[in-house]
Amino acid sequence: MDNALPVRDVVYRECSPPEHGLVATRRDSRTPSAAAVRGGEHKNPAKRPRPFASFAFRTADKRERAASALPIGRPPAVKAIAIGRSRVRATVFVNGLCGEGCRVVELAMSLSLSGGVYRRILTHLPHEVSFAVAYGSGVFQQQGRAADASSANTMLDFVLAVDNPLTWHTANLKSNPKHYSALRWLGPRQVVHLQDKYGAHVYYNTLVPCEGRTIKYGVISTKNLIDDLIHWKTMYISGRLHKPVKVLKQSSDSRLEAALLSNLKSAINCAFLMLPESFNEEELYLAITRLSYAGDFRMTVGEDRSKVENIVKPNVEHFRRLYARLLHENPHVVFKQTQGKLELDKSMESQFLQLMSLPRTLQQQVTLLVDPPGRNRDVEEVLLQVAQNPDCGSLVLQGIVQIVKSSSLSQSIKGIATAGLLKSIKYSATKLGKMLKGFSNKTK
């Protein structure tokens, strides 16, 4: 054992919480031991969870040795101890390090049901974050391709809300200056000014290499995030949060929690105004997902035309987890969950109540469509008229188009400055490639 190369540190990769213990056994005389989580006694062994652990050893000769997880049995030469909810410390026999014997090491691994890679990426950024999510095709499967966060070719997308953008960008510019375009030379105050005053009030750094992946992350102030969630001023971030996302961090701010809930309720009521009396779950989730893409010029140039269907069809269960409780509580619909069917009250009274519950910015846009400037009628009076209009849903959609068109265009122009010209060209080329691939698949 004394001849073994000393293990200097353990590089955590991914891990799911073990039920009872961590075990290891020799897999090959030339490689480190394989490690796996093994459940203890279980009433039904066939249903025993089979989670996994994956990590790497870095030895004194500076060569990293991977140890893959295998759901294996408990070998004799194993000590497994102290399994906690979020951390595990286990003494494991590591066999065959570089073929020079074995060594007992202490492993301290952070555990996560999922999202380990996303949380590791966040550790590279300043920690003063009130809300953080990962979203997009790198997180959730889209039709035609699987979500694979472990692939270096998969872009991982993040949104971070911060209470103090100036403090956050000051720290990030110091620790990660290469994440920024040439705008970094203007200093943190100008970065924050560009973030808050233009586009959708979000600052994106894109095509950033991190943890062997390529990431894109947007930073928005908590104040502006709450405002967009409640009022749909831009529908840029609030629209992304209509769809399933992986929440990585959320503060205990009651205002933020209420705003997130309000955003989902608004999406439901808005979709109801565009749907018939009877429809199924998938049709509802398609209507909700279309909201944030209505009027987005990128859907004409730069995005796969089938994007909405690609998002919803493989992820109906994720949408259900997000919306099922709210649908059961909504007074305007009967949700027959076991059948996946919904029956909607399309009376004038019901539609008026739904219109009155819409975000303020959308109400204003609908009012402008029906009541030209100068008449100055009360919003409630105008919405009552809209509720009686057979084209009520179409008017609401036109209002959304006005919001999304403006914010998506201005944010895209802003993105050229925040990403830099070369990154913008590369990012746009990737998007165009996806659009052409989607068109090609449709014509086959």
Secondary structure, 3 states (H helix, E strand, C coil): CCCCCCEEEEEEEEECCCCCEEEEECCCCCCCCEEEEECCCCCCHHHCCCCCEEEEEEECCCCEEEECECCCCCCCCCCCCCECCCEEEEEEEEECHHHCCEEEEEEEEECCCCCHHHHHHHCCCCCCCCEEEEECCCCCCECCECCCCCCCCCEEEEEEEECCHHHHHHHHHHHCHHHCCHHHHHCHHHHHHHHHHCCCCEEEEEEEEECCEEEEEEEEEHHHHHHHHHHCCCCCHHHHCCCCCEEEEECCCHHHHHHHHHHHHHHHHHHHCCCCCEEEHHHHHHHHHHHCCCCCHHHCCCCCCCHHHHHHHHHHHHHHHHHHHHHHHCCCEEEECCCCEEEECCCHHHHHHHHHCCCHHHHHHHHHHHCCCCCCCCHHHHHHHHHCCCCHHHHHHHHHHHHHHHHHHHHHHHHHHHHCHHHHHHHHHHHHHHHHHHHHHHHC
